[in-house]
Amino acid sequence: MYDAFRGGFGCILLVGLVVLVFFPLWRICTKAGYPGVMSLLFFVPLVNAVMVWVFALSEWPIERQLRDIKARAGMPTG
């Protein structure tokens, strides 16, 4: 069974799994207002755990933009 994952098939499978994980992370980062390249940090051990906490607890750039737009329009920002 292990021999089936050696060579080309294993490489294709690995690249497919990386793309399967990388693409959604890139989209999440860009939708949050961060550069998409930050999604590469999720592939670094321990840094990925720290980045989840940073994303969860910090104010996203898109939230700052929305707050500024609401303040200029005279809408409540809370």
PyMOL Python script that loads the backbone (N, CA, C, O; Angstrom):
from pymol import cmd

cmd.read_pdbstr("""\
ATOM      1  N   MET A   1       0.828  -1.196   0.000  1.00  0.00           N
ATOM      2  CA  MET A   1       0.000   0.000   0.000  1.00  0.00           C
ATOM      3  C   MET A   1       0.865   1.250   0.000  1.00  0.00           C
ATOM      4  O   MET A   1       0.557   2.224  -0.687  1.00  0.00           O
ATOM      5  N   TYR A   2       1.943   1.224   0.767  1.00  0.00           N
ATOM      6  CA  TYR A   2       2.807   2.403   0.850  1.00  0.00           C
ATOM      7  C   TYR A   2       3.438   2.719  -0.497  1.00  0.00           C
ATOM      8  O   TYR A   2       3.667   3.890  -0.802  1.00  0.00           O
ATOM      9  N   ASP A   3       3.726   1.711  -1.310  1.00  0.00           N
ATOM     10  CA  ASP A   3       4.366   1.927  -2.600  1.00  0.00           C
ATOM     11  C   ASP A   3       3.482   2.726  -3.552  1.00  0.00           C
ATOM     12  O   ASP A   3       3.996   3.348  -4.482  1.00  0.00           O
ATOM     13  N   ALA A   4       2.189   2.724  -3.347  1.00  0.00           N
ATOM     14  CA  ALA A   4       1.287   3.455  -4.230  1.00  0.00           C
ATOM     15  C   ALA A   4       1.456   4.966  -4.094  1.00  0.00           C
ATOM     16  O   ALA A   4       1.124   5.709  -5.018  1.00  0.00           O
ATOM     17  N   PHE A   5       1.966   5.426  -2.959  1.00  0.00           N
ATOM     18  CA  PHE A   5       2.104   6.857  -2.739  1.00  0.00           C
ATOM     19  C   PHE A   5       3.514   7.370  -3.009  1.00  0.00           C
ATOM     20  O   PHE A   5       3.806   8.533  -2.729  1.00  0.00           O
ATOM     21  N   ARG A   6       4.378   6.542  -3.540  1.00  0.00           N
ATOM     22  CA  ARG A   6       5.726   6.963  -3.893  1.00  0.00           C
ATOM     23  C   ARG A   6       5.723   7.579  -5.282  1.00  0.00           C
ATOM     24  O   ARG A   6       4.850   7.300  -6.103  1.00  0.00           O
ATOM     25  N   GLY A   7       6.702   8.410  -5.523  1.00  0.00           N
ATOM     26  CA  GLY A   7       6.899   8.928  -6.871  1.00  0.00           C
ATOM     27  C   GLY A   7       5.886   9.975  -7.267  1.00  0.00           C
ATOM     28  O   GLY A   7       5.474  10.805  -6.456  1.00  0.00           O
ATOM     29  N   GLY A   8       5.491   9.924  -8.528  1.00  0.00           N
ATOM     30  CA  GLY A   8       4.648  10.957  -9.113  1.00  0.00           C
ATOM     31  C   GLY A   8       3.275  11.075  -8.486  1.00  0.00           C
ATOM     32  O   GLY A   8       2.790  12.184  -8.260  1.00  0.00           O
ATOM     33  N   PHE A   9       2.643   9.954  -8.201  1.00  0.00           N
ATOM     34  CA  PHE A   9       1.295  10.011  -7.632  1.00  0.00           C
ATOM     35  C   PHE A   9       1.296  10.702  -6.273  1.00  0.00           C
ATOM     36  O   PHE A   9       0.411  11.506  -5.981  1.00  0.00           O
ATOM     37  N   GLY A  10       2.275  10.396  -5.456  1.00  0.00           N
ATOM     38  CA  GLY A  10       2.370  11.032  -4.142  1.00  0.00           C
ATOM     39  C   GLY A  10       2.596  12.525  -4.248  1.00  0.00           C
ATOM     40  O   GLY A  10       2.033  13.298  -3.473  1.00  0.00           O
ATOM     41  N   CYS A  11       3.420  12.939  -5.208  1.00  0.00           N
ATOM     42  CA  CYS A  11       3.681  14.368  -5.407  1.00  0.00           C
ATOM     43  C   CYS A  11       2.431  15.097  -5.878  1.00  0.00           C
ATOM     44  O   CYS A  11       2.126  16.197  -5.415  1.00  0.00           O
ATOM     45  N   ILE A  12       1.713  14.473  -6.803  1.00  0.00           N
ATOM     46  CA  ILE A  12       0.477  15.087  -7.302  1.00  0.00           C
ATOM     47  C   ILE A  12      -0.548  15.191  -6.181  1.00  0.00           C
ATOM     48  O   ILE A  12      -1.240  16.202  -6.064  1.00  0.00           O
ATOM     49  N   LEU A  13      -0.648  14.167  -5.366  1.00  0.00           N
ATOM     50  CA  LEU A  13      -1.572  14.176  -4.242  1.00  0.00           C
ATOM     51  C   LEU A  13      -1.207  15.275  -3.246  1.00  0.00           C
ATOM     52  O   LEU A  13      -2.083  15.984  -2.751  1.00  0.00           O
ATOM     53  N   LEU A  14       0.074  15.416  -2.957  1.00  0.00           N
ATOM     54  CA  LEU A  14       0.520  16.442  -2.022  1.00  0.00           C
ATOM     55  C   LEU A  14       0.242  17.841  -2.559  1.00  0.00           C
ATOM     56  O   LEU A  14      -0.249  18.699  -1.825  1.00  0.00           O
ATOM     57  N   VAL A  15       0.549  18.077  -3.818  1.00  0.00           N
ATOM     58  CA  VAL A  15       0.286  19.393  -4.425  1.00  0.00           C
ATOM     59  C   VAL A  15      -1.209  19.679  -4.413  1.00  0.00           C
ATOM     60  O   VAL A  15      -1.619  20.807  -4.141  1.00  0.00           O
ATOM     61  N   GLY A  16      -2.018  18.685  -4.700  1.00  0.00           N
ATOM     62  CA  GLY A  16      -3.465  18.865  -4.672  1.00  0.00           C
ATOM     63  C   GLY A  16      -3.978  19.235  -3.285  1.00  0.00           C
ATOM     64  O   GLY A  16      -4.837  20.105  -3.151  1.00  0.00           O
ATOM     65  N   LEU A  17      -3.460  18.584  -2.267  1.00  0.00           N
ATOM     66  CA  LEU A  17      -3.877  18.897  -0.900  1.00  0.00           C
ATOM     67  C   LEU A  17      -3.431  20.295  -0.488  1.00  0.00           C
ATOM     68  O   LEU A  17      -4.173  21.012   0.184  1.00  0.00           O
ATOM     69  N   VAL A  18      -2.230  20.683  -0.885  1.00  0.00           N
ATOM     70  CA  VAL A  18      -1.748  22.032  -0.554  1.00  0.00           C
ATOM     71  C   VAL A  18      -2.628  23.081  -1.226  1.00  0.00           C
ATOM     72  O   VAL A  18      -3.006  24.066  -0.592  1.00  0.00           O
ATOM     73  N   VAL A  19      -2.958  22.883  -2.493  1.00  0.00           N
ATOM     74  CA  VAL A  19      -3.832  23.828  -3.198  1.00  0.00           C
ATOM     75  C   VAL A  19      -5.214  23.843  -2.569  1.00  0.00           C
ATOM     76  O   VAL A  19      -5.825  24.902  -2.428  1.00  0.00           O
ATOM     77  N   LEU A  20      -5.705  22.679  -2.193  1.00  0.00           N
ATOM     78  CA  LEU A  20      -7.028  22.580  -1.581  1.00  0.00           C
ATOM     79  C   LEU A  20      -7.115  23.377  -0.277  1.00  0.00           C
ATOM     80  O   LEU A  20      -8.173  23.915   0.049  1.00  0.00           O
ATOM     81  N   VAL A  21      -6.019  23.455   0.461  1.00  0.00           N
ATOM     82  CA  VAL A  21      -5.982  24.212   1.713  1.00  0.00           C
ATOM     83  C   VAL A  21      -5.589  25.664   1.461  1.00  0.00           C
ATOM     84  O   VAL A  21      -6.131  26.572   2.092  1.00  0.00           O
ATOM     85  N   PHE A  22      -4.651  25.889   0.542  1.00  0.00           N
ATOM     86  CA  PHE A  22      -4.093  27.220   0.326  1.00  0.00           C
ATOM     87  C   PHE A  22      -5.106  28.188  -0.269  1.00  0.00           C
ATOM     88  O   PHE A  22      -5.188  29.330   0.183  1.00  0.00           O
ATOM     89  N   PHE A  23      -5.872  27.775  -1.257  1.00  0.00           N
ATOM     90  CA  PHE A  23      -6.808  28.677  -1.927  1.00  0.00           C
ATOM     91  C   PHE A  23      -7.834  29.297  -0.976  1.00  0.00           C
ATOM     92  O   PHE A  23      -8.014  30.515  -0.997  1.00  0.00           O
ATOM     93  N   PRO A  24      -8.514  28.501  -0.141  1.00  0.00           N
ATOM     94  CA  PRO A  24      -9.468  29.138   0.788  1.00  0.00           C
ATOM     95  C   PRO A  24      -8.795  30.079   1.786  1.00  0.00           C
ATOM     96  O   PRO A  24      -9.361  31.111   2.146  1.00  0.00           O
ATOM     97  N   LEU A  25      -7.588  29.726   2.234  1.00  0.00           N
ATOM     98  CA  LEU A  25      -6.886  30.609   3.164  1.00  0.00           C
ATOM     99  C   LEU A  25      -6.551  31.940   2.504  1.00  0.00           C
ATOM    100  O   LEU A  25      -6.658  32.993   3.132  1.00  0.00           O
ATOM    101  N   TRP A  26      -6.147  31.893   1.237  1.00  0.00           N
ATOM    102  CA  TRP A  26      -5.842  33.116   0.487  1.00  0.00           C
ATOM    103  C   TRP A  26      -7.100  33.991   0.390  1.00  0.00           C
ATOM    104  O   TRP A  26      -7.040  35.202   0.602  1.00  0.00           O
ATOM    105  N   ARG A  27      -8.227  33.368   0.070  1.00  0.00           N
ATOM    106  CA  ARG A  27      -9.485  34.121  -0.060  1.00  0.00           C
ATOM    107  C   ARG A  27      -9.920  34.725   1.274  1.00  0.00           C
ATOM    108  O   ARG A  27     -10.401  35.857   1.316  1.00  0.00           O
ATOM    109  N   ILE A  28      -9.752  33.976   2.357  1.00  0.00           N
ATOM    110  CA  ILE A  28     -10.118  34.490   3.679  1.00  0.00           C
ATOM    111  C   ILE A  28      -9.271  35.704   4.023  1.00  0.00           C
ATOM    112  O   ILE A  28      -9.792  36.706   4.513  1.00  0.00           O
ATOM    113  N   CYS A  29      -7.982  35.624   3.773  1.00  0.00           N
ATOM    114  CA  CYS A  29      -7.085  36.750   4.069  1.00  0.00           C
ATOM    115  C   CYS A  29      -7.458  37.985   3.252  1.00  0.00           C
ATOM    116  O   CYS A  29      -7.500  39.091   3.791  1.00  0.00           O
ATOM    117  N   THR A  30      -7.728  37.808   1.963  1.00  0.00           N
ATOM    118  CA  THR A  30      -8.068  38.971   1.135  1.00  0.00           C
ATOM    119  C   THR A  30      -9.431  39.552   1.505  1.00  0.00           C
ATOM    120  O   THR A  30      -9.610  40.770   1.477  1.00  0.00           O
ATOM    121  N   LYS A  31     -10.386  38.701   1.848  1.00  0.00           N
ATOM    122  CA  LYS A  31     -11.696  39.223   2.250  1.00  0.00           C
ATOM    123  C   LYS A  31     -11.636  39.952   3.582  1.00  0.00           C
ATOM    124  O   LYS A  31     -12.433  40.853   3.840  1.00  0.00           O
ATOM    125  N   ALA A  32     -10.696  39.563   4.423  1.00  0.00           N
ATOM    126  CA  ALA A  32     -10.541  40.236   5.708  1.00  0.00           C
ATOM    127  C   ALA A  32      -9.786  41.558   5.565  1.00  0.00           C
ATOM    128  O   ALA A  32      -9.754  42.361   6.497  1.00  0.00           O
ATOM    129  N   GLY A  33      -9.179  41.783   4.396  1.00  0.00           N
ATOM    130  CA  GLY A  33      -8.454  43.025   4.174  1.00  0.00           C
ATOM    131  C   GLY A  33      -6.954  42.894   4.320  1.00  0.00           C
ATOM    132  O   GLY A  33      -6.231  43.883   4.201  1.00  0.00           O
ATOM    133  N   TYR A  34      -6.477  41.697   4.574  1.00  0.00           N
ATOM    134  CA  TYR A  34      -5.042  41.445   4.677  1.00  0.00           C
ATOM    135  C   TYR A  34      -4.515  41.017   3.309  1.00  0.00           C
ATOM    136  O   TYR A  34      -5.285  40.547   2.472  1.00  0.00           O
ATOM    137  N   PRO A  35      -3.211  41.175   3.075  1.00  0.00           N
ATOM    138  CA  PRO A  35      -2.658  40.660   1.813  1.00  0.00           C
ATOM    139  C   PRO A  35      -2.795  39.133   1.759  1.00  0.00           C
ATOM    140  O   PRO A  35      -2.612  38.454   2.769  1.00  0.00           O
ATOM    141  N   GLY A  36      -3.110  38.613   0.601  1.00  0.00           N
ATOM    142  CA  GLY A  36      -3.291  37.180   0.447  1.00  0.00           C
ATOM    143  C   GLY A  36      -2.048  36.371   0.761  1.00  0.00           C
ATOM    144  O   GLY A  36      -2.137  35.197   1.120  1.00  0.00           O
ATOM    145  N   VAL A  37      -0.884  37.002   0.624  1.00  0.00           N
ATOM    146  CA  VAL A  37       0.376  36.310   0.887  1.00  0.00           C
ATOM    147  C   VAL A  37       0.471  35.885   2.357  1.00  0.00           C
ATOM    148  O   VAL A  37       1.212  34.959   2.687  1.00  0.00           O
ATOM    149  N   MET A  38      -0.265  36.550   3.226  1.00  0.00           N
ATOM    150  CA  MET A  38      -0.245  36.155   4.640  1.00  0.00           C
ATOM    151  C   MET A  38      -0.755  34.737   4.843  1.00  0.00           C
ATOM    152  O   MET A  38      -0.479  34.118   5.871  1.00  0.00           O
ATOM    153  N   SER A  39      -1.491  34.222   3.879  1.00  0.00           N
ATOM    154  CA  SER A  39      -1.987  32.852   4.005  1.00  0.00           C
ATOM    155  C   SER A  39      -0.845  31.838   3.997  1.00  0.00           C
ATOM    156  O   SER A  39      -1.025  30.715   4.468  1.00  0.00           O
ATOM    157  N   LEU A  40       0.313  32.203   3.479  1.00  0.00           N
ATOM    158  CA  LEU A  40       1.472  31.305   3.505  1.00  0.00           C
ATOM    159  C   LEU A  40       1.936  31.029   4.936  1.00  0.00           C
ATOM    160  O   LEU A  40       2.550  29.996   5.202  1.00  0.00           O
ATOM    161  N   LEU A  41       1.643  31.947   5.852  1.00  0.00           N
ATOM    162  CA  LEU A  41       2.048  31.754   7.237  1.00  0.00           C
ATOM    163  C   LEU A  41       1.343  30.566   7.886  1.00  0.00           C
ATOM    164  O   LEU A  41       1.827  30.022   8.879  1.00  0.00           O
ATOM    165  N   PHE A  42       0.204  30.163   7.329  1.00  0.00           N
ATOM    166  CA  PHE A  42      -0.518  29.029   7.887  1.00  0.00           C
ATOM    167  C   PHE A  42       0.189  27.707   7.637  1.00  0.00           C
ATOM    168  O   PHE A  42      -0.161  26.695   8.244  1.00  0.00           O
ATOM    169  N   PHE A  43       1.176  27.701   6.756  1.00  0.00           N
ATOM    170  CA  PHE A  43       1.925  26.481   6.484  1.00  0.00           C
ATOM    171  C   PHE A  43       3.167  26.349   7.357  1.00  0.00           C
ATOM    172  O   PHE A  43       3.883  25.351   7.263  1.00  0.00           O
ATOM    173  N   VAL A  44       3.431  27.342   8.206  1.00  0.00           N
ATOM    174  CA  VAL A  44       4.593  27.306   9.094  1.00  0.00           C
ATOM    175  C   VAL A  44       4.118  26.811  10.464  1.00  0.00           C
ATOM    176  O   VAL A  44       3.248  27.434  11.073  1.00  0.00           O
ATOM    177  N   PRO A  45       4.672  25.713  10.949  1.00  0.00           N
ATOM    178  CA  PRO A  45       4.231  25.194  12.248  1.00  0.00           C
ATOM    179  C   PRO A  45       4.415  26.236  13.359  1.00  0.00           C
ATOM    180  O   PRO A  45       5.374  27.008  13.340  1.00  0.00           O
ATOM    181  N   LEU A  46       3.519  26.250  14.296  1.00  0.00           N
ATOM    182  CA  LEU A  46       3.424  27.163  15.433  1.00  0.00           C
ATOM    183  C   LEU A  46       3.015  28.568  15.004  1.00  0.00           C
ATOM    184  O   LEU A  46       2.226  29.208  15.699  1.00  0.00           O
ATOM    185  N   VAL A  47       3.524  29.062  13.889  1.00  0.00           N
ATOM    186  CA  VAL A  47       3.109  30.381  13.408  1.00  0.00           C
ATOM    187  C   VAL A  47       1.637  30.331  13.022  1.00  0.00           C
ATOM    188  O   VAL A  47       0.914  31.309  13.214  1.00  0.00           O
ATOM    189  N   ASN A  48       1.184  29.199  12.479  1.00  0.00           N
ATOM    190  CA  ASN A  48      -0.219  29.102  12.094  1.00  0.00           C
ATOM    191  C   ASN A  48      -1.141  29.226  13.305  1.00  0.00           C
ATOM    192  O   ASN A  48      -2.203  29.841  13.209  1.00  0.00           O
ATOM    193  N   ALA A  49      -0.754  28.656  14.433  1.00  0.00           N
ATOM    194  CA  ALA A  49      -1.581  28.772  15.639  1.00  0.00           C
ATOM    195  C   ALA A  49      -1.612  30.214  16.138  1.00  0.00           C
ATOM    196  O   ALA A  49      -2.651  30.698  16.586  1.00  0.00           O
ATOM    197  N   VAL A  50      -0.481  30.890  16.060  1.00  0.00           N
ATOM    198  CA  VAL A  50      -0.425  32.296  16.479  1.00  0.00           C
ATOM    199  C   VAL A  50      -1.267  33.159  15.540  1.00  0.00           C
ATOM    200  O   VAL A  50      -1.966  34.065  15.994  1.00  0.00           O
ATOM    201  N   MET A  51      -1.206  32.887  14.238  1.00  0.00           N
ATOM    202  CA  MET A  51      -1.960  33.695  13.274  1.00  0.00           C
ATOM    203  C   MET A  51      -3.466  33.547  13.457  1.00  0.00           C
ATOM    204  O   MET A  51      -4.208  34.506  13.246  1.00  0.00           O
ATOM    205  N   VAL A  52      -3.923  32.373  13.841  1.00  0.00           N
ATOM    206  CA  VAL A  52      -5.354  32.206  14.107  1.00  0.00           C
ATOM    207  C   VAL A  52      -5.783  33.147  15.229  1.00  0.00           C
ATOM    208  O   VAL A  52      -6.833  33.783  15.137  1.00  0.00           O
ATOM    209  N   TRP A  53      -4.978  33.239  16.286  1.00  0.00           N
ATOM    210  CA  TRP A  53      -5.292  34.134  17.401  1.00  0.00           C
ATOM    211  C   TRP A  53      -5.186  35.603  16.977  1.00  0.00           C
ATOM    212  O   TRP A  53      -5.995  36.427  17.402  1.00  0.00           O
ATOM    213  N   VAL A  54      -4.205  35.931  16.154  1.00  0.00           N
ATOM    214  CA  VAL A  54      -4.074  37.312  15.667  1.00  0.00           C
ATOM    215  C   VAL A  54      -5.297  37.693  14.847  1.00  0.00           C
ATOM    216  O   VAL A  54      -5.865  38.769  15.036  1.00  0.00           O
ATOM    217  N   PHE A  55      -5.703  36.817  13.941  1.00  0.00           N
ATOM    218  CA  PHE A  55      -6.884  37.107  13.135  1.00  0.00           C
ATOM    219  C   PHE A  55      -8.149  37.204  13.987  1.00  0.00           C
ATOM    220  O   PHE A  55      -9.023  38.025  13.710  1.00  0.00           O
ATOM    221  N   ALA A  56      -8.245  36.383  15.003  1.00  0.00           N
ATOM    222  CA  ALA A  56      -9.448  36.365  15.827  1.00  0.00           C
ATOM    223  C   ALA A  56      -9.554  37.588  16.731  1.00  0.00           C
ATOM    224  O   ALA A  56     -10.654  38.088  16.967  1.00  0.00           O
ATOM    225  N   LEU A  57      -8.425  38.074  17.240  1.00  0.00           N
ATOM    226  CA  LEU A  57      -8.473  39.119  18.264  1.00  0.00           C
ATOM    227  C   LEU A  57      -8.155  40.530  17.765  1.00  0.00           C
ATOM    228  O   LEU A  57      -8.418  41.501  18.474  1.00  0.00           O
ATOM    229  N   SER A  58      -7.602  40.659  16.577  1.00  0.00           N
ATOM    230  CA  SER A  58      -7.261  41.990  16.090  1.00  0.00           C
ATOM    231  C   SER A  58      -8.408  42.561  15.262  1.00  0.00           C
ATOM    232  O   SER A  58      -9.290  41.838  14.800  1.00  0.00           O
ATOM    233  N   GLU A  59      -8.370  43.869  15.092  1.00  0.00           N
ATOM    234  CA  GLU A  59      -9.348  44.519  14.227  1.00  0.00           C
ATOM    235  C   GLU A  59      -8.868  44.384  12.786  1.00  0.00           C
ATOM    236  O   GLU A  59      -7.743  44.769  12.468  1.00  0.00           O
ATOM    237  N   TRP A  60      -9.702  43.848  11.929  1.00  0.00           N
ATOM    238  CA  TRP A  60      -9.317  43.618  10.551  1.00  0.00           C
ATOM    239  C   TRP A  60      -9.313  44.936   9.784  1.00  0.00           C
ATOM    240  O   TRP A  60     -10.087  45.836  10.110  1.00  0.00           O
ATOM    241  N   PRO A  61      -8.466  45.066   8.782  1.00  0.00           N
ATOM    242  CA  PRO A  61      -8.451  46.288   7.973  1.00  0.00           C
ATOM    243  C   PRO A  61      -9.814  46.608   7.361  1.00  0.00           C
ATOM    244  O   PRO A  61     -10.177  47.778   7.244  1.00  0.00           O
ATOM    245  N   ILE A  62     -10.564  45.593   6.973  1.00  0.00           N
ATOM    246  CA  ILE A  62     -11.880  45.834   6.386  1.00  0.00           C
ATOM    247  C   ILE A  62     -12.833  46.423   7.425  1.00  0.00           C
ATOM    248  O   ILE A  62     -13.710  47.215   7.078  1.00  0.00           O
ATOM    249  N   GLU A  63     -12.672  46.044   8.694  1.00  0.00           N
ATOM    250  CA  GLU A  63     -13.504  46.616   9.758  1.00  0.00           C
ATOM    251  C   GLU A  63     -13.164  48.087   9.985  1.00  0.00           C
ATOM    252  O   GLU A  63     -14.053  48.905  10.221  1.00  0.00           O
ATOM    253  N   ARG A  64     -11.882  48.418   9.913  1.00  0.00           N
ATOM    254  CA  ARG A  64     -11.479  49.830  10.053  1.00  0.00           C
ATOM    255  C   ARG A  64     -12.062  50.669   8.928  1.00  0.00           C
ATOM    256  O   ARG A  64     -12.559  51.770   9.166  1.00  0.00           O
ATOM    257  N   GLN A  65     -12.005  50.155   7.697  1.00  0.00           N
ATOM    258  CA  GLN A  65     -12.551  50.885   6.561  1.00  0.00           C
ATOM    259  C   GLN A  65     -14.045  51.097   6.717  1.00  0.00           C
ATOM    260  O   GLN A  65     -14.550  52.187   6.446  1.00  0.00           O
ATOM    261  N   LEU A  66     -14.750  50.076   7.148  1.00  0.00           N
ATOM    262  CA  LEU A  66     -16.195  50.191   7.346  1.00  0.00           C
ATOM    263  C   LEU A  66     -16.521  51.208   8.433  1.00  0.00           C
ATOM    264  O   LEU A  66     -17.450  52.003   8.283  1.00  0.00           O
ATOM    265  N   ARG A  67     -15.758  51.186   9.530  1.00  0.00           N
ATOM    266  CA  ARG A  67     -15.982  52.147  10.607  1.00  0.00           C
ATOM    267  C   ARG A  67     -15.751  53.574  10.112  1.00  0.00           C
ATOM    268  O   ARG A  67     -16.519  54.475  10.448  1.00  0.00           O
ATOM    269  N   ASP A  68     -14.701  53.787   9.315  1.00  0.00           N
ATOM    270  CA  ASP A  68     -14.420  55.122   8.787  1.00  0.00           C
ATOM    271  C   ASP A  68     -15.515  55.590   7.830  1.00  0.00           C
ATOM    272  O   ASP A  68     -15.901  56.759   7.848  1.00  0.00           O
ATOM    273  N   ILE A  69     -16.006  54.695   7.012  1.00  0.00           N
ATOM    274  CA  ILE A  69     -17.080  55.054   6.059  1.00  0.00           C
ATOM    275  C   ILE A  69     -18.352  55.407   6.828  1.00  0.00           C
ATOM    276  O   ILE A  69     -19.037  56.375   6.497  1.00  0.00           O
ATOM    277  N   LYS A  70     -18.661  54.618   7.854  1.00  0.00           N
ATOM    278  CA  LYS A  70     -19.851  54.912   8.654  1.00  0.00           C
ATOM    279  C   LYS A  70     -19.691  56.245   9.391  1.00  0.00           C
ATOM    280  O   LYS A  70     -20.660  56.995   9.510  1.00  0.00           O
ATOM    281  N   ALA A  71     -18.504  56.549   9.882  1.00  0.00           N
ATOM    282  CA  ALA A  71     -18.275  57.811  10.594  1.00  0.00           C
ATOM    283  C   ALA A  71     -18.449  58.990   9.638  1.00  0.00           C
ATOM    284  O   ALA A  71     -19.030  60.008  10.015  1.00  0.00           O
ATOM    285  N   ARG A  72     -17.958  58.867   8.422  1.00  0.00           N
ATOM    286  CA  ARG A  72     -18.127  59.952   7.443  1.00  0.00           C
ATOM    287  C   ARG A  72     -19.573  60.133   7.032  1.00  0.00           C
ATOM    288  O   ARG A  72     -19.998  61.247   6.726  1.00  0.00           O
ATOM    289  N   ALA A  73     -20.336  59.045   7.022  1.00  0.00           N
ATOM    290  CA  ALA A  73     -21.754  59.114   6.631  1.00  0.00           C
ATOM    291  C   ALA A  73     -22.645  59.529   7.798  1.00  0.00           C
ATOM    292  O   ALA A  73     -23.841  59.746   7.606  1.00  0.00           O
ATOM    293  N   GLY A  74     -22.092  59.642   8.997  1.00  0.00           N
ATOM    294  CA  GLY A  74     -22.880  60.030  10.155  1.00  0.00           C
ATOM    295  C   GLY A  74     -23.681  58.885  10.744  1.00  0.00           C
ATOM    296  O   GLY A  74     -24.626  59.121  11.497  1.00  0.00           O
ATOM    297  N   MET A  75     -23.331  57.671  10.423  1.00  0.00           N
ATOM    298  CA  MET A  75     -24.030  56.506  10.966  1.00  0.00           C
ATOM    299  C   MET A  75     -23.389  56.085  12.264  1.00  0.00           C
ATOM    300  O   MET A  75     -22.210  56.368  12.478  1.00  0.00           O
ATOM    301  N   PRO A  76     -24.120  55.418  13.143  1.00  0.00           N
ATOM    302  CA  PRO A  76     -23.497  54.905  14.360  1.00  0.00           C
ATOM    303  C   PRO A  76     -22.445  53.848  14.021  1.00  0.00           C
ATOM    304  O   PRO A  76     -22.675  52.973  13.186  1.00  0.00           O
ATOM    305  N   THR A  77     -21.298  53.940  14.676  1.00  0.00           N
ATOM    306  CA  THR A  77     -20.190  53.032  14.352  1.00  0.00           C
ATOM    307  C   THR A  77     -20.159  51.799  15.250  1.00  0.00           C
ATOM    308  O   THR A  77     -19.340  50.910  15.017  1.00  0.00           O
ATOM    309  N   GLY A  78     -20.994  51.709  16.239  1.00  0.00           N
ATOM    310  CA  GLY A  78     -20.975  50.588  17.174  1.00  0.00           C
ATOM    311  C   GLY A  78     -21.573  49.392  16.601  1.00  0.00           C
ATOM    312  O   GLY A  78     -21.636  48.356  17.263  1.00  0.00           O
TER     313      GLY A  78
END
""", "prot")
cmd.dss("prot")
cmd.show_as("cartoon", "prot")
cmd.util.cbc("prot")
cmd.orient("prot")
